[in-house]
């Protein structure tokens, strides 16, 4: 690639400068295989340190409370043990010159009573997403969740604020609010999953209230320019989400209201599936939202080196987040710089325990270092 690669150019993000615009996207890897659901220095610390040349690392989703859990072996950020585990991770990333945000996560109804000692998951409304949850006993059908009371909502807002405090204490450079992919925030935003008749349901403003109350609570704990938010406006047919005529107007309202904040970035996903047949969907997310958002815009989903550089050249985004390529290419930035081929990932090891498919991808070679 002879032209200047914008993916490799620096950019200011809040009060610090990123050396490049290549971001490691948040990806669940299910390696916190311990009773405390804490990250470990040996696994998580090494994994993220290997990828420290990214302009920015965003960690896997990290649950803000026990009630927020919905997947096996995912690390939290609500206990002292988890905080101490993450502190070892951030120290290793910073020692290698990297920058790292933690993604704050609550899955809402995308969970199962097996994760909650038999109690129902919480959600805006008592509506079953009719998906599957992977538990210690294998895949199980999701259940009808418990509709959150006002006390539940207020407690969850506090959980996010406390998690942000823990993140700062653990040495993270910032946090990303995971308001995407059919999880709790998305469930509040979508009319098919939110049938509330109080201040958190009905109108677009009411359905967005929970998100902005969490954002306002977090900004009391840390600078706004260390907070990012992730959204997936055209999610349809996955995670129990269905679009309707108010879906895009809801996200338009949110994105424009976010201009009132001095956020680190807004992280948007292009559609996960073909939505060209959905009359009220947006098929090109970056093109639609670039004119609406005044801050740093990050775009995600399915980009490679060529398309990532092009979306930046076209002025439709400022940062590009890469997911699966970062699983198998810890030195993705160096490969982009040197024009090296990318290593293929092994999908069978995405969520399995241990080092295999996690720490054993070699740098600057197109193979795994472990025995095949």
Number of C-alpha atoms within 10 A of each C-alpha: 10 5 6 10 19 19 27 19 13 14 18 13 16 18 9 12 13 21 19 21 27 29 27 29 25 21 17 17 22 19 23 21 17 12 7 15 23 26 29 21 20 12 17 26 20 19 21 25 23 21 24 24 25 30 27 25 24 22 21 21 23 26 25 28 19 16 19 26 25 26 19 20 24 23 30 28 33 22 17 13 15 22 23 19 22 28 23 19 27 26 18 21 24 16 12 15 14 23 23 25 23 29 28 26 27 28 27 25 35 28 31 27 16 17 20 15 8 9 13 20 27 25 29 29 21 19 19 17 22 14 16 16 22 16 17 12 7 9 11 15 14 20 21 18 23 18 20 18 13 12 9 14 19 14 12 20 22 17 24 24 23 19 27 30 18 23 26 20 13 22 19 22 19 23 27 24 25 27 24 22 23 28 23 24 26 27 29 28 31 24 23 17 23 21 19 19 10 11 14 21 22 15 17 20 16 17 26 22 19 23 22 16 15 20 21 15 18 24 18 12 15 17 14 20 18 22 26 25 22 20 22 21 25 28 26 21 14 13 18 20 20 16 20 16 12 16 21 16 14 19 20 17 14 20 18 15 13 20 14 9 15 17 20 23 25 24 25 24 22 20 21 15 12 13 18 12 8 14 10 16 22 20 18 14 19 20 15 13 20 18 10 15 18 16 18 20 20 25 26 24 16 16 18 14 18 12 12 23 22 17 20 19 15 10 11 19 26 21 27 28 28 24 16 18 20 21 26 25 25 27 23 27 23 16 18 19 13 11 12 13 13 18 22 15 19 14 12 8 14 18 16 16 16 14 17 16 21 23 21 16 25 17 19 17 15 15 17 19 13 12 6 5
